[in-house]
């Protein structure tokens, strides 16, 4: 199975129900963060290939896609840290409204 196929399976697993507790939200964000990291790695490889096989426009577009994937990962990392901090402060019995 290719790295992209594994990534697609991970994305598919994420589509199962929405989180309903702060703990579930933190877990969901952690999984999203992992998928974002993998996607970023795939795009980095593609951008490196584009530099040697594609033209200047192809390489630039692939590099921008990689940078955006990295930014997405960083934002999910911030969201996860925030959700984890909220979960710890309020405890596992706190409802979503407590956030």
N, C-alpha and C positions, 0 to 999 in steps of 0.2 A: 504494500500500500504506500502511495506517495505521501509526502509531507502535506500537500494540498488536500488530499483525500482525508487524511487524519484531521486536518483543520476543519474541513466541512462537517465531519462527523461530530466534532466538538461543538460547532455552532448549532448543529441540529439538536444536540442534547440540551443546549441552553434554551431552546424554544419550549420546553416543558412548562409548567405554570409559573405565574409571576410570584415573586417572594411576598409573603404575608406577615413576616416578623422581621425585626431588625437583624436577627441572626441569619435568617434566610437571605436577607438582602446582602449582608456582608459576604456570605458564601457565594452568592450569585455574582457579585462584583469581582470576587477573587477569580472565579472561573472566566468571566469576561476579560479580566486583566491578562490571564494566561493565554486566551485566544488572541487577544490584541498583540501580545508579545510574539506569538508564533507568526501571525500575519505580518508583522513588521520584519521578522527575519526572512520570510519568503520574499517580501518586496525588496529587501536589501540585496538578496541574491539576484533577483530579476534586474535591479538597477545596475548591478555590476556587469551582468551579461549585456545589458543594453549599451553600456559604455564601449564595449568592444565590437558588438555585432550590429547595433542600431546606429542611426544617425544622431545628430546633435539634439533634434527635437524629441526623439524617442528616449534618449538618455535623460534629458531634462525632465520630461514628464514622469518617467519612472522614479527619478530622484525625488520629485515633489510628492509622489504617492508614498514613497518610503517615509519622508519627513512627516507627512500627515498621519501616517500609521503610528510613528513614534510619539507624536503629540497626543494622539488618541490614547495610547498606552499610559502616558504620563497622567492625563486627566482621569483615567480609570484608576490609576494608582492613588491619586489624591482622593477620589470618591470612596475607594475602598478603605483608605486610612481614616477618613472622616466617619464612615459608617461603622467601622470597627471601634473607633473611639466612642461614638455615641452608644453603641451596643454595650460596651464595658461600663460606661458611666451609669446607664439606666438599668442594666441588668437584663437577663434573658426574659423576664416576664413583662417587660415594657411593650406596649403596643406600637404600631407604626406611627400613630398620631403623636407619640411622645417625641419623635424626631423633630 
